[in-house]
């Protein structure tokens, strides 16, 4: 039985992928800042949506 969202393997993977995404986005040129912002927003929505169920 799940007691917390952190018990979900897919949730933990989404957090790992979010870290990787942020590391990658640090290398993207400033001229692509809109894409960076959109990518961060989309990346953060995955674990958030999983937590909401």
Secondary structure, DSSP 8 states (H G I E B T S, - for coil): ---SGGG-HHHHHHHHHHHHHHHHHTTS-GGGHHHHHHHHHHHHHHHHHHHH-
